[in-house]
Amino acid sequence: MYRRHLANTRRKLFSTRKLRFRLVFWGSAIIVGATAALFAIAAQFADSRFKQFYDQEPWLALLVPPFGLVLISWLTRRFFPGAEGSGIPQAIAALQLGSHGLRQRVLSLKIAVGKILLTLLGLFSGASIGREGPTVHVGASLMFALHNHQLFRRKNMSQLLIIAGGAAGISAAFNTPLAGILFAIEEMARKYHKRTSSVLLIAVILAGLTAMSFLGQYNYFGETDATLDWSHAWFVVPILGVVGGLLGGSFSSLLIYGSRRLASTMLRQPVLLAFVCGLLLSVYGFLSNGATFGTGYHEAKTIMEGEHLAFSYPLLKFLATATSYLSGIPGGIFAPSLSIGAGLGADMAHLLPYAPYGAIVILGMVAYFTGVVQTPITAFVIVMEMTNNSGILLPLMATALIANAVSHLVCPTPIYQALAEAYLNKTQKPLSKRK
């Protein structure tokens, strides 16, 4: 009996079909990692090129955002419909769509290509956007393409591929494998199944290793040894948690409400909307001396290294990021949100001079980021991994939990869930009209 069971197990594990399945899946995860790494390199180049242009020709650079956003808006609607926005809401919406055909409206290889090209063009144009959300969209699209292969047509396989692709994308984008898994479970796969675990782990490991082979071993924001003892933490943590949660929740509410209010304008006059948003970006850039342009990665790292930007930076970056998203161009909010949080922490450090500056910056980052995305576990893990600092883990956890609770008071529905519902209605509406 035992021998027969062992033989059956060996046949299942080493059958030709199983081996083909693994090879194709592993190859796709490697492709996701390589794509994420090349996307990261290109995004950094685009971001730095615009900053250099602004430093050399500031007045000419201020003309780029309005015309750049107009071009991106036109290209998105003409050639890549479905590529707009962060990309995470599309991936979440695809999990809830009932048919393969409907999922292809938001996840396809064409959309993945458009997402990368248009996000890079947005960074060349000075938009306050990130590449991390788009990388999730790209990873989910690349893995979802496997559903066309006969080996991946089992029931619920498409959902597993989307979740695995999204997890691999966020892992490779930030070089944070643990955060990639947690984000997939906490945000994308709220109905988590045991059979998903091995799929997630393999996709994240292979994508992460591939990205690392391109980019090398690195921490997103370098390393910091900032700590916070409980003699300071007992009053610093609640203050930052409340302030970050309020501001992050307000940002999410603004995007949700603004997207609904501007939906008709985006349909009727998308080019005009993009032009006006581009003009606003130029105004914010002028007022901040160029600091609000781009991902905010350089500004966040500068703040963490001890150099304080203008006190108005978090507010102007807040407005620039909201404006970029509401313009309808492709681009994420992860990196800009982390930058806003770092600026918020730096400002709060001046109001709380007795606590360590570096620790307050990190706590401000996790507080605001949690307030925006309302995924507290992912938030404190991703910040811990990006800074290679586990010594401040308990204050990070407490800050994230407080910020999450406060954010829910301001914005009851998490931003990605709310935006995913909008994509669901948008995607299913044409089909219902034909019926």
C-alpha positions as CSV (number, residue, x, y, z in Angstrom):
1,M,0.0,0.0,0.0
2,Y,2.8,2.4,1.0
3,R,4.8,1.5,-2.2
4,R,1.8,2.1,-4.4
5,H,1.1,5.5,-2.7
6,L,4.8,6.4,-3.1
7,A,4.7,5.4,-6.8
8,N,1.6,7.5,-7.4
9,T,3.2,10.5,-5.7
10,R,6.3,10.2,-7.8
11,R,4.2,10.0,-11.0
12,K,2.4,13.2,-10.0
13,L,5.5,15.1,-9.1
14,F,7.7,14.0,-12.0
15,S,5.1,13.6,-14.8
16,T,5.9,15.3,-18.1
17,R,2.9,17.5,-17.7
18,K,3.9,18.6,-14.2
19,L,7.5,19.3,-15.4
20,R,6.2,21.4,-18.3
21,F,3.9,23.3,-16.0
22,R,6.7,24.2,-13.6
23,L,9.1,25.2,-16.4
24,V,6.6,27.5,-18.0
25,F,5.6,29.0,-14.7
26,W,9.1,29.5,-13.5
27,G,10.1,31.0,-16.8
28,S,7.2,33.5,-16.5
29,A,8.2,34.5,-13.0
30,I,11.8,35.1,-14.2
31,I,10.4,37.3,-17.0
32,V,8.4,39.3,-14.5
33,G,11.6,39.9,-12.4
34,A,13.6,40.9,-15.5
35,T,10.9,43.2,-16.7
36,A,10.6,44.8,-13.3
37,A,14.3,45.4,-13.1
38,L,14.6,46.9,-16.5
39,F,11.5,49.0,-15.8
40,A,13.2,50.3,-12.6
41,I,16.4,51.2,-14.4
42,A,14.5,53.0,-17.1
43,A,12.2,54.8,-14.6
44,Q,15.3,56.0,-12.6
45,F,16.8,57.3,-15.9
46,A,13.6,59.1,-16.9
47,D,13.2,60.7,-13.5
48,S,16.8,61.9,-13.3
49,R,16.7,63.3,-16.8
50,F,13.8,65.5,-16.1
51,K,15.4,66.7,-12.9
52,Q,18.6,67.5,-14.8
53,F,16.6,69.4,-17.4
54,Y,14.9,71.4,-14.7
55,D,18.2,72.3,-13.1
56,Q,19.6,73.4,-16.5
57,E,16.5,75.1,-18.0
58,P,13.9,75.6,-15.3
59,W,11.6,77.8,-17.3
60,L,11.6,75.5,-20.3
61,A,11.1,72.5,-18.0
62,L,7.9,74.1,-16.6
63,L,6.4,73.9,-20.1
64,V,6.8,70.1,-20.3
65,P,4.2,68.8,-17.9
66,P,1.0,70.3,-19.5
67,F,2.0,69.2,-23.0
68,G,3.5,65.9,-21.9
69,L,0.4,64.9,-20.0
70,V,-1.8,65.8,-23.0
71,L,0.3,63.5,-25.2
72,I,0.1,60.7,-22.6
73,S,-3.6,61.1,-22.2
74,W,-4.2,60.9,-26.0
75,L,-1.9,57.8,-26.4
76,T,-3.6,56.1,-23.4
77,R,-7.1,56.4,-24.8
78,R,-6.1,55.9,-28.5
79,F,-3.8,52.9,-28.2
80,F,-3.8,51.6,-24.6
81,P,-7.2,51.8,-22.9
82,G,-7.1,50.1,-19.5
83,A,-3.5,51.2,-18.8
84,E,-4.5,54.4,-16.9
85,G,-3.9,54.9,-13.2
86,S,-1.9,52.8,-10.8
87,G,-2.7,49.4,-12.1
88,I,-3.3,47.8,-8.7
89,P,-7.1,48.5,-8.9
90,Q,-7.1,46.8,-12.4
91,A,-5.4,43.7,-11.0
92,I,-7.9,43.5,-8.1
93,A,-10.8,44.1,-10.4
94,A,-9.6,41.3,-12.7
95,L,-9.8,38.9,-9.8
96,Q,-13.5,39.6,-9.4
97,L,-14.4,39.5,-13.1
98,G,-16.3,36.4,-14.1
99,S,-14.8,35.6,-17.5
100,H,-11.5,35.4,-19.3
101,G,-12.6,37.9,-22.0
102,L,-13.5,40.5,-19.4
103,R,-10.2,40.0,-17.6
104,Q,-8.3,40.6,-20.8
105,R,-9.8,44.2,-20.9
106,V,-7.6,45.1,-17.9
107,L,-4.8,42.5,-18.1
108,S,-3.0,41.9,-21.4
109,L,0.4,42.0,-22.9
110,K,-0.5,45.1,-24.9
111,I,-1.6,46.9,-21.7
112,A,1.6,45.8,-20.0
113,V,3.7,47.3,-22.8
114,G,1.6,50.5,-22.7
115,K,1.8,50.7,-18.9
116,I,5.6,50.7,-19.0
117,L,6.0,53.1,-21.9
118,L,3.5,55.6,-20.7
119,T,4.7,55.6,-17.1
120,L,8.2,56.3,-18.4
121,L,6.8,59.1,-20.5
122,G,5.0,60.5,-17.5
123,L,8.3,60.6,-15.5
124,F,10.0,62.3,-18.5
125,S,7.2,64.9,-18.3
126,G,7.7,65.5,-14.5
127,A,4.5,63.8,-13.3
128,S,4.5,62.9,-9.6
129,I,4.1,59.2,-10.1
130,G,5.8,55.9,-9.2
131,R,6.5,52.7,-11.0
132,E,5.6,50.2,-8.2
133,G,1.9,50.1,-8.8
134,P,2.4,49.8,-12.6
135,T,4.9,47.0,-12.0
136,V,2.1,45.1,-10.1
137,H,-0.1,45.6,-13.2
138,V,2.6,44.5,-15.5
139,G,3.5,41.4,-13.4
140,A,-0.2,40.4,-13.2
141,S,-0.6,40.9,-16.9
142,L,2.5,38.8,-17.8
143,M,1.5,35.9,-15.5
144,F,-2.2,36.1,-16.6
145,A,-1.0,35.5,-20.2
146,L,-0.2,32.0,-19.2
147,H,-3.9,31.3,-19.0
148,N,-3.9,31.0,-22.8
149,H,-1.7,28.0,-22.4
150,Q,-3.5,24.7,-22.0
151,L,-1.5,23.8,-18.9
152,F,-3.0,26.7,-17.0
153,R,-6.7,26.4,-17.8
154,R,-7.8,24.7,-14.6
155,K,-10.5,26.2,-12.5
156,N,-9.3,29.3,-10.4
157,M,-5.9,29.1,-12.1
158,S,-6.3,32.6,-13.6
159,Q,-6.8,34.1,-10.2
160,L,-3.7,32.4,-8.8
161,L,-1.7,33.7,-11.7
162,I,-2.9,37.2,-11.2
163,I,-2.1,37.1,-7.5
164,A,1.3,35.6,-8.1
165,G,2.1,38.1,-10.8
166,G,1.2,41.0,-8.6
167,A,3.2,39.7,-5.7
168,A,6.2,39.0,-7.9
169,G,5.9,42.6,-9.3
170,I,5.9,44.3,-5.9
171,S,8.7,42.1,-4.7
172,A,10.9,42.8,-7.6
173,A,10.0,46.6,-7.7
174,F,11.1,47.3,-4.1
175,N,13.5,44.3,-3.6
176,T,11.2,43.4,-0.6
177,P,10.2,39.7,-1.0
178,L,8.3,39.4,2.3
179,A,6.3,42.6,1.6
180,G,5.4,41.2,-1.8
181,I,3.8,38.1,-0.3
182,L,2.0,40.1,2.4
183,F,0.7,42.7,-0.1
184,A,-0.7,39.9,-2.3
185,I,-2.4,38.3,0.8
186,E,-3.5,41.6,2.5
187,E,-4.6,43.6,-0.5
188,M,-5.1,41.4,-3.6
189,A,-6.1,38.0,-2.1
190,R,-8.3,38.8,0.8
191,K,-9.8,35.3,0.4
192,Y,-6.6,33.5,0.9
193,H,-6.3,29.8,0.2
194,K,-3.5,27.4,1.3
195,R,-2.9,26.2,-2.3
196,T,-1.9,29.8,-3.1
197,S,1.1,29.8,-0.8
198,S,3.5,27.8,-2.9
199,V,2.6,29.7,-6.1
200,L,3.2,33.0,-4.4
201,L,6.5,31.9,-2.8
202,I,7.9,30.5,-6.1
203,A,6.9,33.5,-8.1
204,V,8.3,36.0,-5.5
205,I,11.6,34.1,-5.1
206,L,12.3,33.7,-8.8
207,A,11.2,37.3,-9.7
208,G,13.2,38.7,-6.8
209,L,16.4,36.8,-7.6
210,T,16.1,37.8,-11.3
211,A,15.6,41.5,-10.4
212,M,18.6,41.2,-8.0
213,S,20.8,39.8,-10.7
214,F,20.1,43.0,-12.7
215,L,20.1,45.5,-9.9
216,G,22.4,43.9,-7.4
217,Q,21.8,43.5,-3.7
218,Y,20.4,46.8,-2.4
219,N,18.0,48.4,0.0
220,Y,15.5,50.8,-1.6
221,F,16.3,53.7,0.8
222,G,19.8,52.4,1.9
223,E,20.4,51.4,5.5
224,T,19.5,53.2,8.8
225,D,20.1,52.2,12.4
226,A,17.6,54.7,13.8
227,T,15.9,53.4,17.0
228,L,13.2,54.7,19.3
229,D,13.1,53.8,23.0
230,W,9.8,53.6,24.7
231,S,10.5,56.8,26.8
232,H,9.9,58.7,23.5
233,A,7.7,56.1,21.7
234,W,4.7,56.4,24.1
235,F,3.9,59.9,22.8
236,V,5.6,60.0,19.4
237,V,3.8,56.9,18.0
238,P,0.2,58.0,18.7
239,I,0.9,61.5,17.4
240,L,2.4,60.3,14.1
241,G,-0.2,57.5,13.8
242,V,-3.0,60.0,14.0
243,V,-1.5,62.7,11.8
244,G,-0.3,60.2,9.2
245,G,-3.7,58.4,9.2
246,L,-5.6,61.6,8.8
247,L,-3.5,62.9,5.9
248,G,-3.3,59.5,4.2
249,G,-7.0,58.9,4.5
250,S,-7.7,62.4,3.2
251,F,-5.5,61.7,0.2
252,S,-7.4,58.4,-0.5
253,S,-10.7,60.1,-0.1
254,L,-9.6,62.9,-2.5
255,L,-8.6,60.4,-5.2
256,I,-11.8,58.3,-4.8
257,Y,-14.1,61.4,-4.7
258,G,-12.1,63.2,-7.4
259,S,-12.2,60.2,-9.8
260,R,-16.0,60.0,-9.5
261,R,-16.5,63.8,-10.0
262,L,-14.1,63.9,-13.0
263,A,-15.3,60.7,-14.6
264,S,-17.6,62.6,-17.1
265,T,-14.9,65.2,-17.8
266,M,-12.4,62.4,-18.5
267,L,-14.8,60.9,-21.0
268,R,-15.8,64.1,-22.8
269,Q,-12.6,66.3,-22.5
270,P,-9.7,64.1,-21.4
271,V,-7.1,66.3,-23.2
272,L,-8.3,69.5,-21.5
273,L,-8.2,67.7,-18.1
274,A,-4.7,66.5,-18.7
275,F,-3.6,70.0,-19.8
276,V,-5.0,71.7,-16.7
277,C,-3.5,69.0,-14.5
278,G,-0.1,69.5,-16.2
279,L,-0.3,73.3,-15.6
280,L,-0.9,72.6,-11.9
281,L,2.1,70.3,-11.8
282,S,4.2,73.1,-13.2
283,V,2.9,75.5,-10.5
284,Y,3.7,73.0,-7.7
285,G,7.1,72.4,-9.2
286,F,7.8,76.1,-9.3
287,L,6.7,76.6,-5.7
288,S,8.9,73.7,-4.5
289,N,11.9,74.5,-6.6
290,G,11.4,71.3,-8.6
291,A,11.1,69.0,-5.6
292,T,7.6,67.8,-6.4
293,F,8.5,66.5,-9.9
294,G,9.0,62.7,-10.3
295,T,8.8,59.8,-8.0
296,G,10.0,61.5,-4.8
297,Y,12.6,58.8,-4.3
298,H,15.6,61.2,-4.3
299,E,13.8,63.6,-1.9
300,A,12.9,60.8,0.5
301,K,16.4,59.5,0.6
302,T,17.8,63.0,1.1
303,I,15.4,63.5,4.1
304,M,16.4,60.1,5.6
305,E,20.1,61.2,5.3
306,G,19.4,64.2,7.5
307,E,18.8,67.0,5.0
308,H,15.5,68.8,5.6
309,L,13.5,70.1,2.6
310,A,11.1,73.1,2.8
311,F,8.4,72.8,5.4
312,S,5.8,73.0,2.6
313,Y,7.2,69.9,0.7
314,P,4.8,67.3,2.0
315,L,1.7,69.4,1.1
316,L,2.9,70.3,-2.3
317,K,3.9,66.7,-3.1
318,F,0.5,65.6,-1.8
319,L,-1.2,68.0,-4.3
320,A,1.2,67.0,-7.1
321,T,0.6,63.3,-6.6
322,A,-3.2,63.7,-6.4
323,T,-3.2,65.9,-9.5
324,S,-1.1,63.4,-11.5
325,Y,-3.4,60.6,-10.6
326,L,-6.6,62.5,-11.4
327,S,-5.2,63.6,-14.8
328,G,-5.9,60.0,-15.9
329,I,-2.3,59.1,-17.0
330,P,-0.7,55.8,-16.0
331,G,1.4,55.9,-12.8
332,G,1.4,54.7,-9.3
333,I,1.2,56.4,-5.8
334,F,3.6,54.1,-3.8
335,A,6.9,56.0,-4.1
336,P,5.3,59.5,-3.9
337,S,3.4,58.4,-0.8
338,L,6.6,57.2,0.9
339,S,8.2,60.5,0.0
340,I,5.3,62.5,1.4
341,G,5.5,60.4,4.6
342,A,9.2,61.1,4.9
343,G,8.6,64.8,4.5
344,L,5.8,64.7,7.0
345,G,8.1,62.9,9.5
346,A,10.8,65.5,8.9
347,D,8.4,68.3,9.6
348,M,7.1,66.6,12.8
349,A,10.7,66.1,14.0
350,H,10.9,69.9,14.4
351,L,7.8,69.8,16.6
352,L,9.1,66.8,18.6
353,P,12.8,67.7,19.1
354,Y,13.4,65.3,21.9
355,A,12.9,62.2,19.8
356,P,15.5,60.9,17.3
357,Y,15.1,62.6,13.9
358,G,15.8,59.4,11.8
359,A,13.2,57.4,13.8
360,I,10.5,60.0,13.3
361,V,11.1,60.2,9.6
362,I,10.6,56.4,9.3
363,L,7.5,56.5,11.5
364,G,6.1,59.3,9.4
365,M,6.7,57.3,6.3
366,V,4.9,54.2,7.6
367,A,2.0,56.3,9.1
368,Y,1.2,58.2,5.9
369,F,1.7,55.2,3.7
370,T,-0.6,53.1,5.9
371,G,-3.2,55.9,5.9
372,V,-3.2,55.8,2.1
373,V,-3.3,52.1,1.3
374,Q,-4.8,50.8,4.6
375,T,-2.7,47.7,4.6
376,P,-0.8,48.1,7.9
377,I,1.1,44.8,7.8
378,T,2.4,45.4,4.3
379,A,3.3,49.0,5.3
380,F,5.5,48.4,8.3
381,V,7.1,45.3,6.6
382,I,7.9,47.2,3.4
383,V,9.4,50.2,5.2
384,M,11.4,47.8,7.4
385,E,12.8,45.9,4.4
386,M,13.5,49.1,2.4
387,T,15.6,50.6,5.3
388,N,17.0,47.3,6.5
389,N,16.1,48.3,10.0
390,S,14.3,45.8,12.3
391,G,15.3,47.6,15.5
392,I,12.3,49.9,15.2
393,L,9.8,47.2,14.3
394,L,7.5,47.5,17.4
395,P,7.1,51.3,17.0
396,L,6.5,50.7,13.3
397,M,3.8,48.2,14.0
398,A,2.0,50.4,16.6
399,T,2.2,53.4,14.3
400,A,0.8,51.5,11.4
401,L,-2.1,50.1,13.4
402,I,-3.1,53.5,14.7
403,A,-2.8,55.1,11.3
404,N,-4.9,52.4,9.8
405,A,-7.7,52.9,12.4
406,V,-7.7,56.7,11.9
407,S,-7.6,56.4,8.1
408,H,-10.7,54.2,8.2
409,L,-12.6,57.0,9.9
410,V,-11.8,59.4,7.1
411,C,-11.9,56.9,4.2
412,P,-14.1,53.9,5.1
413,T,-13.4,52.0,1.9
414,P,-9.7,51.2,1.1
415,I,-8.5,53.2,-1.9
416,Y,-7.6,50.2,-4.1
417,Q,-10.9,48.4,-3.4
418,A,-12.9,51.6,-4.2
419,L,-11.0,52.2,-7.4
420,A,-11.3,48.5,-8.3
421,E,-15.1,48.7,-8.0
422,A,-15.0,51.7,-10.4
423,Y,-13.1,49.6,-12.9
424,L,-15.5,46.7,-12.4
425,N,-18.4,48.9,-13.3
426,K,-16.6,50.4,-16.2
427,T,-15.5,47.1,-17.6
428,Q,-18.9,45.3,-17.2
429,K,-21.0,48.2,-18.3
430,P,-20.5,47.9,-22.1
431,L,-21.4,44.2,-21.9
432,S,-24.6,44.8,-20.0
433,K,-25.6,47.5,-22.6
434,R,-25.3,45.0,-25.4
435,K,-27.6,42.6,-23.6
